[in-house]
Amino acid sequence: MNNVWDNENPDLVRSGFLFCLDWLTIVRSNRMSLLIISLVIFLATFTQSLTGFGVALVAMPLLTSLVDIRTATPMIALVGLTLEISLLFYYRRALQLRSIWRVVVASLPGIPIGLLILSRVDESITLTALGVVVAAYTLYALFQARLPTLTHPWWAYGAGFLAGMLGGAYNVSGPPIVIYGNCRGWQPAQFKSNLQSFFLLNSTLVVAGHAASQNLTPLVWQTYLGVLPALLLGVLMGITMDRFIAPAVFRKIILVLLLVVSVRLII
């Protein structure tokens, strides 16, 4: 069997070498930008590890001031998928697949619509729409609006479709599922586990969609590899500090920050 590094595979060797060289060049020439992006990823993954959700809600509004949305969206999809694999293992005992299968199925047709919005709609419009989505959710969460109890399964399909569309366009599939979970009365451990399960399945489909749409460019992969240490540190810190920091207080601080950032995106 030929080794991939043999001279018989010069194109593969050259491609791999050039990718690594490009990645090192980007890291060296954009250290400050990569550091700021890494800080954003750390805050986002720390937030999700501590509260159960928030990686895209935190990262997307902040990253769009550093990189264009067509780079930020697939990169955060990769970050989210990596994060959710690790968190689902941590919360696996509270997993209830029967609570989320409908929203997962319903998200399938929504994802390609979201990807189409990302590729076809002008960036200024998509950024404004992202700001509106984030602002609406933060206001809902801050004021803890009382919502009715949902029992009919059709609500799951509606929440799933909307989550899939928002996930494909902006990676913010969380708000519809969080609101749906609150209306269903999910308990805290079940809430975190169900969210991570949905995010894992949804992110897998979103990443596959980005790959099919050729959105996973070398720049996206290089940025993703550059922020991996911050991602892992955020997960470890979030899980460790769960017992020392009141998640509700921390969540309100993050929501206020998100409200300010979302207003900036809108105006």
N, C-alpha and C positions, 0 to 999 in steps of 0.2 A: 504494500500500500504506500502511495506517495505521500510524503510529508508536505504540508501546506507551505513550508518554508524552503522546499527544494527549488532548485533553479528552474524546474519544469513549470513553476507557478509564478513567474516574474510579475505578472499583472497584479495578482493578489498580494504579493509581498510589497510591491510598490504602493498599492492603494492603502494597505495597512500602515506602512511607514509614513506616507504623506498625511494620513489622518492624524497620527500621533504627532507629527511635526507641526501640523496646523493647530492642534490643540495646545501644544506647548507654546507656540507663538502667540495664540490668543491670551493664554494665561499670563505670559510675560508682558505683553503690550497693553493689557487691559486689567491689570491687577486691582486697581481701585474699583472699576466697574464690577468685576467678579466678586470682590469683597462685599460691595453693597448688595449685590444680588444674593450672595450667600447669607447675609444678615436677614434679608427678607425671607429666604427659604427657612432659615432657622426659626424665625418668629412664627412663620406659618405652620411648620411641622410641630413646633412646641405647642402651639395653640390647639391643633387637632389632637395631639397625643394627650393633652390635659383635659379638653372638653368634649372630644369625640368627633368634632368636625371643624372646618374652618380653613383648611390648607389653601384652597383656591380662592375663597372669599377674602383672605388676608393677602395672598400673594398676587393675584391678578391685578387689582387696582394699583398696587404699589409698583409692580414690575412694568406696567405699561408706560411709566415715565422713564424707564431705563432702556427697554427694548421694545420693538414694535409688537403689536398684538399677535401677528402671525408667527412670531418666534416664541412669545411668552405662552401662548395657548398649548401647543404641542409639548413644550418643555415641562409645563406644570402638569400636563397629563402623565408624563413619565414619572415626575416626582410623586404625584398622587398615587400612581400604581405601586411604586416602590414602598411608599409609606403604608398603604393600606394592607399590603401583604404582611408586613411586620405587625401592625396593630390588630389585624384579624386573628393572628396566632395568639396574641395576648388576651383577647376577649372571646375566644372561640367557644368557651363553655356556656356563654349566654346566647349563642346564636340560635335563631329560630327562622329557618328558611321559609316556613309557611307564612310568615308575616311579610315577606318581601318579594315573593316570586312574581306577584302580579305587577309590582312597580318595575321590576327588572324587565319583564316581557314587554311592558308598555313603553319602556325607554328605547327599545330597538328602533322603531320607526322615527323617533325624535332625533337620534344622534346624527344621521345623514343630513337631516334638515338643518341642524345646527352647524355642521361642517360646511354646508352650502352657504349659509349666512356668513361664516367666517371668510370664505374665499371670494364671495361675490359682492358683498356689501362694503361700501367705503369705510375705512378705518375710523374716521371721525364719528360716523353714525354708530358703529359697533361699540366704540368707547363710551359714547353717551348712553347707549342702551345698557351697557355693563354697569355704568354708574347708577342708572335708574333701578336696576335689579338689586344691586347691593344696598342702595339707600332704602328701598322699600323693605327689604328683609331686616336691616338693622333697626329701623323704626318699629317694625313688628316685634322684634326681639327685645328692644329696650323697654317698650311700654307694656310688654307681656299681654298682648291683646287676647281676650278670652274668645276662644273659638268653639263651635259646636262639636259634639262627639260624632265621629263618622263611622258608620257601620256598614254601609252599602259598598260592595267590592268595586263598583265603578269609580269611586273616588281614587282608589289605588291606581287604576289605569290612567286617569287624568293627571295625577301627580307624577307618575312614571314617565308619561309622554313629555310633559313639560320639563322634567328633570333631564331627560335624554337630550332634548333640544338645547337647553341651557348648557349642558355638559359638552356637547359637540361644539358650540359656538364660543363659550367662555370658560369652560371647566367648572362652572358654578352650579352643579347639579344638586347641591345640598339643600337650598332653601325649600323647594317643594316637598322634599322627603322629610325634612325637619318639621315642617308645619303638619304634614300628614301624620307623622309619628306622634306629635303632641295631641292631635285630634283623636288618635287611636289609644292614647293613654299608655304608651310604652313606658316601662320602668327604666331607671337610669342605666343599669347594666345592659338590659335588653336594647335600650336606645343606642348605646355606643356600639354594641355588637351588630345590630341590624344595619346601622349606618355604614360601618366598615364593610360589611358584606355587600351592601348595595354599591358602595363606592368602588370596591374591588372589581365586581362584575362589570359595572358601568365603565370604569376607567379602562379595563381590558378592551372593551368594545370601542371606546373612544380612541385609544392608542392604535388599535387595528384600523380604524377609520382614517386616522391621520397618516398611517403608513400607506394605506391604499390611495390616499389623496396626495402622496408625496410631500407631506408637510414635515416629516422627520428629516430635516436637512442636516448636513454636517455641523452647521452652527448650533442647531438645537441639541444634537448629541454632545457636542463639545461643552456647551454651557451646562447641560445636565451632569456630565461627568465632573465638571468643576465644582458643582454645588453639593455633590454627594456627601462629603464630610459634614457640611452644615446640616444636611437632612438627617444623617444618622445621629449627630449630636442633639438635634432638636427632639428626636424620638426618645432617646435615652433620658434627656432632661425632663421631658414632659411626663413620662411614665414614673420617673423617680420623684418628681416634685408634686405628683398627684396627691400625696398624703400630707403635704405641707402648705400648699396654696389652695385657697378656696376657689374652686373652678368658677363659681357664679360671679365672684368679684372680678377675677381676671377676665372673664368673658365680657363683662360690661365695659371694662377698660378698652378691650379690643373693639367692641362694637362702636364705641364713641370714636375711636381712631378711624374705623371703616366709614363711619358716617361723614367725617370730614373729608376723607379721600374720595368718597363717592360723589360728594357735592362738587369737588374739584373736577372730576371727570365730566360731570354734567355741564358745568359752566365753562 
